[in-house]
Amino acid sequence: MIYKTKGVCSVQIEFELEDSPEGKRVHNVRYTGGCNGNLQGVGRLVEGMLAEEVIRRLEGIRCGFKNTSCPDQLAQALKQCQ
């Protein structure tokens, strides 16, 4: 999936979802733009996690005075896929 971000420095997030007996698992998260090192870290941390768990952990994170963040945008993208 390709998700165009809103309100953050990154411009898009690419990721794959794989069906598993427990639910959808997140794989190969790649951000375009933003803080490269931090966003690589986010991608590696969520690799293989259930989408529901990623949403639970990342939704609502804010960046400075913004109402969202790059991790929150990943949560929003995953919510659209459910």
N, C-alpha and C positions, 0 to 999 in steps of 0.2 A: 504494500500500500504506500502511496505517496500522500502526505498530508501537508498542506500549505499552512504554515504557522501564522499566528496573529499576535501582534503586540510584543514581540521579542526580537532579539538580534538574529537568531537563525531564521532562515526563510522557508525551510521545509524539513520534514522528517520522513525517512523511508524506513520501513520495517516489514517483516513477514510474520504472519500468524500461522501456527500449526495446530491442528486439532489433536487433542490427546484425551484419554479417558476422563481426566480431571477437568478439562476445559481447554481454552485456547492458550497456547504458549507463545511468548514473544521471542523473535529471533532477528538477528542482523539489523539492529537499530543503527541508522546512520543519519546524522544531522548535516545540513548544508548551512554554513555560516555559524555565527555564534562563537563561543569560547571552546575552541577545538579540543583541548585536553580534558576539560570538564565534561564535555558532551561525549567524548569517547568513553570516559569513565561511567557515565550514566548508561550508555549502551552495553558496556561489559557487565555492569551490575545487574541489569534486568534480563540479560541473556538467559533464555530458558524458563523464566518465571511465568506463572500464570498471569494472563492479562488482568484479571480481577485484582490480584495482589499488587501489580504495578500501579493500577489506578488508585487503589487504597493508599499506597505509600506516597505517590507523587502528586495527586490532585490537591490543589490549593496552595502549593508552594509558590511564593511570590519572589520576584527579583527586584530588590530595591523598592521603589515606589510604584512599580508596575503591578497591575492586578493579576499577572500571570508570570510564568517563567518557562524556560525550555523544558524542564521536567514536567511541569503542569500541562504544557502543550502536548507532550507525549500521552499523558493521561487522557486528555480531551480526544486525541486521535483514536486511542484504543476504545474509548466509550462509543465513538461513532461506528466501530466495527462490531459491536455486540448486538 
